[in-house]
Amino acid sequence: MCVGIYQAYASYNPIKQPVISVAIGIAFTDLLFALIAGFTVWGAIGYLMAVGAPEAYQTTSVGLAFIAMPTASAQAGMGKMYAFFCFTIWLAGLDSAFCYVESLVTNMLDLMNENRMDGKSLAKRALCAAIVCMFGIVITGAFTTNFGWILFDMVEHYIADYLIVPVGLLQCVCVGW
């Protein structure tokens, strides 16, 4: 939500396609995964609090993923489960990266009225995707410096706490308009 991924994917659908059942399916699948993730995370935090580990207070996104969850897995003797957790996080990140690139590329090509599926437009899509990916590599290079950890924490805080809610509200207004 709030990034334009669903709008980009919807632009490939025929105009007369019924979307209510698909939207309900997506919403319930998202709810199911959110419940599983919530029980997993809060179960691990509860376990750490029960054993008195100070890592239980690492509840930010990065501290939770890289400090609290590995500690809970190691103390519970479930190191292989944490390895599986890290692999699924990596897959989810890769999937999200494809979604972000695709949403940006599709919206840019829609803006230029070039979103057809002929050979010339596919070449423009590949060029546009390459430019977006190179721009992303350049911007994210700052996160690999010594200052990168602080920068990552700061960017994540401001995007998650202050930017995503207004963008989501504006998306709702635009869709309703």
Secondary structure in CASP SS format (residue, H / E / C, confidence):
PFRMAT SS
TARGET T0000
AUTHOR 0000-0000-0000
METHOD secondary structure of the structure
MODEL  1
M C 1.00
C C 1.00
V C 1.00
G C 1.00
I H 1.00
Y H 1.00
Q H 1.00
A H 1.00
Y H 1.00
A H 1.00
S C 1.00
Y C 1.00
N C 1.00
P C 1.00
I C 1.00
K C 1.00
Q C 1.00
P C 1.00
V C 1.00
I H 1.00
S H 1.00
V H 1.00
A H 1.00
I H 1.00
G H 1.00
I H 1.00
A H 1.00
F H 1.00
T H 1.00
D H 1.00
L H 1.00
L H 1.00
F H 1.00
A H 1.00
L H 1.00
I H 1.00
A H 1.00
G H 1.00
F H 1.00
T H 1.00
V H 1.00
W H 1.00
G H 1.00
A H 1.00
I H 1.00
G H 1.00
Y H 1.00
L H 1.00
M H 1.00
A H 1.00
V H 1.00
G C 1.00
A C 1.00
P H 1.00
E H 1.00
A H 1.00
Y H 1.00
Q C 1.00
T C 1.00
T C 1.00
S H 1.00
V H 1.00
G H 1.00
L H 1.00
A H 1.00
F H 1.00
I H 1.00
A H 1.00
M H 1.00
P H 1.00
T H 1.00
A H 1.00
S H 1.00
A H 1.00
Q H 1.00
A C 1.00
G C 1.00
M C 1.00
G H 1.00
K H 1.00
M H 1.00
Y H 1.00
A H 1.00
F H 1.00
F H 1.00
C H 1.00
F H 1.00
T H 1.00
I H 1.00
W H 1.00
L H 1.00
A H 1.00
G H 1.00
L H 1.00
D H 1.00
S H 1.00
A H 1.00
F H 1.00
C H 1.00
Y H 1.00
V H 1.00
E H 1.00
S H 1.00
L H 1.00
V H 1.00
T H 1.00
N H 1.00
M H 1.00
L H 1.00
D H 1.00
L H 1.00
M C 1.00
N C 1.00
E C 1.00
N C 1.00
R C 1.00
M C 1.00
D C 1.00
G H 1.00
K H 1.00
S H 1.00
L H 1.00
A H 1.00
K H 1.00
R H 1.00
A H 1.00
L H 1.00
C H 1.00
A H 1.00
A H 1.00
I H 1.00
V H 1.00
C H 1.00
M H 1.00
F H 1.00
G H 1.00
I H 1.00
V H 1.00
I H 1.00
T H 1.00
G H 1.00
A H 1.00
F H 1.00
T H 1.00
T C 1.00
N C 1.00
F C 1.00
G H 1.00
W H 1.00
I H 1.00
L H 1.00
F H 1.00
D H 1.00
M H 1.00
V H 1.00
E H 1.00
H H 1.00
Y H 1.00
I H 1.00
A H 1.00
D H 1.00
Y H 1.00
L H 1.00
I H 1.00
V H 1.00
P H 1.00
V H 1.00
G H 1.00
L H 1.00
L H 1.00
Q H 1.00
C H 1.00
V H 1.00
C H 1.00
V H 1.00
G H 1.00
W C 1.00
END
